[in-house]
Amino acid sequence: MDFTKVDNSFNAWASSSDIFIQREYKGEDVRSADILDINEKKWQLWLVPVNDENACVIHYWDYKKVSRHAKVAISELLSELSKIEAIIRAGELT
């Protein structure tokens, strides 16, 4: 999977929020991060680039049953990540 188009926005978002980016899982390139909500519940967020559409799907879930996703244009990725982070941190998905 090619993360070239999403890396700048994902790195900028993670850096501004002091969030660690996981870049490899079981030998595969990935882009994921963990976020804690207001109740200290851990959420995972990961990106799946849609290269032929210049878009990206942002998946996020609580490691149990609550799961959401959003498809966004690469140009809107940074703002959408910030919105999703705010929703998760506020505990609005539980």
Backbone as a chain_set.jsonl record, in Angstrom:
{"seq": "MDFTKVDNSFNAWASSSDIFIQREYKGEDVRSADILDINEKKWQLWLVPVNDENACVIHYWDYKKVSRHAKVAISELLSELSKIEAIIRAGELT", "coords": {"N": [[0.845, -1.172, 0.0], [0.539, 2.21, -0.796], [1.546, 4.941, 0.941], [2.363, 7.472, 0.425], [0.92, 9.798, -0.382], [-0.611, 10.389, 1.869], [1.048, 10.681, 4.045], [2.245, 13.25, 4.737], [0.086, 14.814, 5.809], [-0.864, 13.057, 7.816], [1.396, 12.773, 9.448], [1.744, 15.472, 10.263], [-0.632, 15.901, 11.715], [-0.362, 13.943, 13.771], [1.99, 14.813, 15.002], [1.232, 17.358, 15.953], [-0.593, 16.617, 17.856], [0.829, 15.078, 19.554], [1.007, 12.266, 19.141], [1.836, 8.894, 18.667], [2.77, 7.252, 15.682], [2.086, 4.188, 14.267], [3.899, 2.346, 11.993], [4.401, -0.081, 10.885], [3.113, -3.368, 10.758], [3.163, -6.668, 11.479], [5.09, -7.046, 9.458], [4.067, -5.57, 7.362], [3.455, -2.452, 5.687], [1.793, 0.085, 7.401], [-0.463, 2.64, 8.581], [-1.272, 3.759, 11.526], [-2.731, 4.739, 14.693], [-3.079, 5.15, 18.224], [-5.588, 6.454, 20.356], [-6.68, 7.953, 23.346], [-9.813, 8.193, 24.975], [-11.925, 10.412, 26.926], [-12.536, 8.828, 29.083], [-10.375, 7.2, 29.387], [-10.432, 5.101, 27.623], [-9.178, 3.116, 25.045], [-8.776, 3.843, 21.62], [-8.359, 2.871, 18.24], [-7.053, 4.238, 15.323], [-6.827, 4.12, 11.849], [-5.404, 4.396, 8.542], [-6.412, 3.974, 5.166], [-5.297, 4.329, 2.095], [-6.897, 5.405, -0.908], [-5.799, 5.124, -3.709], [-6.312, 5.521, -6.49], [-8.278, 7.398, -6.474], [-7.368, 9.655, -5.22], [-7.896, 9.873, -2.523], [-8.687, 8.938, 0.897], [-9.467, 6.465, 3.311], [-10.487, 6.733, 6.581], [-10.383, 4.752, 9.287], [-11.77, 3.967, 12.446], [-11.917, 2.58, 15.706], [-13.029, 1.049, 18.801], [-11.555, -1.109, 19.694], [-13.28, -3.098, 20.331], [-16.371, -3.163, 19.767], [-17.536, -0.838, 18.701], [-17.354, 0.868, 15.742], [-16.252, 2.997, 13.151], [-16.038, 4.81, 10.043], [-14.609, 7.043, 7.63], [-14.545, 8.485, 4.479], [-12.345, 10.554, 2.833], [-11.105, 13.317, 0.888], [-7.655, 13.649, 0.057], [-6.757, 16.24, 0.414], [-8.343, 17.147, 2.477], [-7.679, 15.628, 4.639], [-6.099, 16.249, 6.982], [-7.734, 18.087, 8.459], [-9.995, 16.473, 8.865], [-8.95, 14.358, 10.388], [-8.353, 15.766, 12.727], [-10.947, 16.485, 13.547], [-12.094, 13.938, 14.024], [-10.395, 13.021, 16.04], [-11.071, 14.851, 18.096], [-13.748, 14.141, 18.574], [-13.441, 11.494, 19.452], [-11.785, 11.867, 21.767], [-13.519, 13.342, 23.374], [-15.298, 11.443, 24.12], [-17.587, 10.906, 22.707], [-18.448, 8.764, 21.186], [-19.052, 6.513, 22.602]], "CA": [[0.0, 0.0, 0.0], [1.335, 3.422, -0.928], [1.106, 5.979, 1.873], [3.044, 8.713, 0.062], [0.001, 10.943, -0.44], [-1.222, 10.679, 3.168], [2.04, 10.83, 5.11], [2.434, 14.631, 5.215], [-1.036, 15.203, 6.668], [-0.911, 12.183, 8.992], [2.525, 13.156, 10.304], [1.464, 16.789, 10.849], [-1.667, 15.712, 12.735], [0.195, 13.193, 14.9], [2.966, 15.67, 15.669], [0.54, 18.428, 16.687], [-1.347, 16.012, 18.964], [1.773, 14.247, 20.302], [0.521, 10.896, 18.98], [2.773, 7.995, 18.0], [2.254, 6.57, 14.498], [2.565, 2.835, 13.982], [4.173, 2.317, 10.557], [4.543, -1.459, 10.421], [2.408, -4.392, 11.525], [3.41, -7.999, 10.909], [5.873, -6.928, 8.241], [3.35, -4.792, 6.345], [3.348, -1.015, 5.912], [0.492, 0.555, 7.882], [-0.483, 3.942, 9.245], [-2.29, 3.7, 12.568], [-2.413, 5.438, 15.931], [-4.013, 4.943, 19.33], [-6.063, 7.677, 21.008], [-7.476, 7.699, 24.543], [-10.938, 9.108, 25.164], [-12.019, 11.053, 28.24], [-12.647, 7.77, 30.095], [-9.166, 6.386, 29.255], [-10.701, 3.983, 26.726], [-8.282, 3.222, 23.89], [-9.32, 3.75, 20.27], [-7.366, 2.787, 17.182], [-7.386, 4.927, 14.084], [-5.898, 3.739, 10.79], [-5.673, 4.949, 7.223], [-6.325, 3.133, 3.97], [-5.342, 5.202, 0.922], [-7.6, 4.993, -2.122], [-4.849, 5.811, -4.578], [-6.836, 5.935, -7.788], [-9.246, 8.48, -6.282], [-6.749, 10.726, -4.445], [-8.678, 9.918, -1.289], [-8.241, 8.067, 1.969], [-10.501, 6.062, 4.265], [-10.047, 6.748, 7.975], [-11.138, 3.808, 10.107], [-11.488, 4.088, 13.874], [-12.74, 1.67, 16.494], [-12.695, 0.977, 20.224], [-10.966, -2.429, 19.931], [-14.325, -4.025, 20.751], [-17.507, -3.264, 18.853], [-17.883, 0.434, 18.06], [-16.48, 1.073, 14.592], [-16.694, 4.03, 12.219], [-15.079, 5.149, 9.005], [-14.915, 8.237, 6.841], [-13.74, 8.63, 3.268], [-12.073, 11.98, 2.619], [-10.079, 13.699, -0.076], [-6.356, 13.86, 0.69], [-6.663, 17.66, 0.776], [-9.133, 17.361, 3.704], [-7.293, 14.624, 5.619], [-5.651, 16.84, 8.248], [-8.874, 18.623, 9.213], [-10.865, 15.367, 9.258], [-8.281, 13.678, 11.502], [-8.543, 16.604, 13.916], [-12.35, 16.35, 13.96], [-12.285, 12.604, 14.58], [-9.692, 13.0, 17.325], [-11.87, 15.599, 19.079], [-14.94, 13.325, 18.885], [-12.991, 10.361, 20.273], [-11.327, 12.35, 23.078], [-14.668, 13.797, 24.153], [-16.092, 10.287, 24.506], [-18.888, 11.019, 22.047], [-18.768, 7.569, 20.426], [-19.337, 5.381, 23.484]], "C": [[0.891, 1.237, 0.0], [0.762, 4.53, -0.05], [1.704, 7.351, 1.555], [2.124, 9.925, 0.128], [-0.575, 11.322, 0.925], [-0.213, 11.017, 4.261], [2.202, 12.259, 5.621], [1.327, 15.046, 6.18], [-1.077, 14.366, 7.946], [0.208, 12.534, 9.966], [2.274, 14.495, 10.993], [0.43, 16.676, 11.961], [-1.088, 15.028, 13.973], [1.181, 14.047, 15.693], [2.276, 16.743, 16.506], [-0.237, 17.893, 17.891], [-0.478, 15.127, 19.843], [1.321, 12.779, 20.324], [1.555, 10.096, 18.194], [2.089, 7.306, 16.823], [2.908, 5.198, 14.377], [2.726, 2.737, 12.465], [4.33, 0.906, 9.993], [3.781, -2.387, 11.352], [2.565, -5.713, 10.8], [4.093, -7.924, 9.547], [5.234, -6.126, 7.122], [3.382, -3.305, 6.706], [1.924, -0.684, 6.332], [0.65, 1.99, 8.357], [-1.619, 3.888, 10.249], [-1.79, 4.436, 13.806], [-3.47, 5.096, 16.969], [-4.328, 6.285, 19.981], [-6.877, 7.268, 22.221], [-8.619, 8.694, 24.623], [-10.945, 9.63, 26.597], [-12.078, 10.047, 29.386], [-11.462, 6.809, 30.073], [-9.389, 5.117, 28.439], [-9.864, 4.178, 25.463], [-9.036, 2.974, 22.583], [-8.16, 3.637, 19.302], [-7.913, 3.476, 15.942], [-6.381, 4.45, 13.043], [-6.376, 4.233, 9.44], [-5.535, 3.886, 6.147], [-6.423, 4.075, 2.764], [-6.148, 4.57, -0.216], [-6.871, 5.717, -3.244], [-5.425, 6.286, -5.896], [-7.845, 7.074, -7.683], [-8.661, 9.684, -5.553], [-7.515, 10.972, -3.15], [-8.107, 8.921, -0.289], [-9.454, 7.695, 2.821], [-9.86, 6.042, 5.646], [-10.965, 5.796, 8.729], [-10.793, 4.082, 11.568], [-12.461, 3.221, 14.646], [-12.205, 1.579, 17.915], [-12.068, -0.355, 20.633], [-12.006, -3.454, 20.384], [-15.422, -4.103, 19.71], [-17.877, -1.969, 18.151], [-16.868, 0.719, 16.957], [-17.083, 2.112, 13.661], [-15.645, 4.173, 11.117], [-15.564, 6.377, 8.247], [-13.987, 8.262, 5.641], [-13.589, 10.119, 2.977], [-11.051, 12.162, 1.503], [-8.776, 13.939, 0.681], [-6.222, 15.309, 1.163], [-7.419, 17.982, 2.069], [-8.721, 16.439, 4.843], [-6.919, 15.226, 6.97], [-6.825, 17.364, 9.07], [-9.808, 17.508, 9.678], [-10.258, 14.568, 10.41], [-8.474, 14.461, 12.799], [-9.967, 16.505, 14.444], [-12.596, 15.0, 14.63], [-11.592, 12.483, 15.932], [-10.512, 13.7, 18.402], [-13.099, 14.8, 19.509], [-14.547, 12.153, 19.791], [-12.622, 10.845, 21.671], [-12.477, 12.806, 23.968], [-15.562, 12.646, 24.598], [-17.459, 10.256, 23.846], [-19.308, 9.774, 21.282], [-19.153, 6.377, 21.291], [-20.762, 5.363, 23.961]], "O": [[1.886, 1.291, 0.723], [-0.356, 4.996, -0.266], [1.561, 8.286, 2.343], [2.517, 10.971, 0.644], [-0.988, 12.466, 1.118], [-0.583, 11.58, 5.292], [2.29, 12.463, 6.832], [1.609, 15.574, 7.255], [-1.299, 14.9, 9.033], [-0.014, 12.587, 11.176], [2.559, 14.64, 12.182], [0.587, 17.278, 13.023], [-1.302, 15.486, 15.095], [1.196, 14.002, 16.923], [2.685, 17.01, 17.636], [-0.507, 18.633, 18.837], [-0.978, 14.495, 20.774], [1.263, 12.145, 21.378], [2.082, 10.563, 17.184], [0.96, 6.831, 16.948], [4.133, 5.076, 14.385], [1.781, 3.017, 11.728], [4.385, 0.717, 8.778], [3.798, -2.219, 12.571], [2.152, -5.859, 9.65], [3.729, -8.636, 8.611], [5.808, -6.015, 6.039], [3.34, -2.944, 7.882], [0.964, -1.12, 5.697], [1.766, 2.486, 8.515], [-2.79, 3.963, 9.877], [-0.6, 4.717, 13.949], [-4.613, 4.791, 16.631], [-3.454, 7.138, 20.136], [-7.679, 6.338, 22.143], [-8.437, 9.886, 24.374], [-10.053, 9.31, 27.383], [-11.718, 10.365, 30.519], [-11.524, 5.73, 30.664], [-8.62, 4.163, 28.553], [-9.842, 5.263, 24.884], [-9.82, 2.033, 22.462], [-7.104, 4.232, 19.512], [-9.076, 3.313, 15.572], [-5.187, 4.384, 13.335], [-7.566, 4.458, 9.216], [-4.663, 3.019, 6.208], [-7.507, 4.563, 2.447], [-6.083, 3.363, -0.45], [-7.283, 6.795, -3.672], [-5.057, 7.359, -6.375], [-8.227, 7.655, -8.699], [-9.382, 10.646, -5.289], [-7.746, 12.111, -2.743], [-7.178, 8.169, -0.588], [-10.354, 8.51, 3.025], [-8.823, 5.413, 5.852], [-12.175, 6.01, 8.8], [-9.646, 4.396, 11.888], [-13.643, 3.123, 14.316], [-11.075, 1.979, 18.196], [-12.059, -0.687, 21.818], [-11.646, -4.563, 20.78], [-15.419, -4.997, 18.865], [-18.488, -2.014, 17.083], [-15.667, 0.801, 17.213], [-18.289, 2.106, 13.413], [-14.513, 3.711, 11.254], [-16.751, 6.7, 8.228], [-12.778, 8.08, 5.779], [-14.576, 10.85, 2.887], [-10.245, 11.275, 1.22], [-8.799, 14.387, 1.827], [-5.629, 15.564, 2.211], [-7.147, 19.009, 2.691], [-9.342, 16.459, 5.906], [-7.385, 14.746, 8.004], [-6.895, 17.101, 10.271], [-10.358, 17.589, 10.776], [-10.979, 14.146, 11.314], [-8.73, 13.873, 13.85], [-10.177, 16.449, 15.656], [-13.233, 14.931, 15.681], [-12.148, 11.904, 16.865], [-10.632, 13.186, 19.514], [-13.446, 14.788, 20.69], [-15.232, 11.857, 20.77], [-13.098, 10.289, 22.661], [-12.408, 12.668, 25.189], [-16.491, 12.855, 25.378], [-18.39, 9.645, 24.372], [-20.426, 9.726, 20.77], [-19.542, 5.335, 20.764], [-21.151, 4.469, 24.711]]}, "num_chains": 1, "name": "protein.A"}
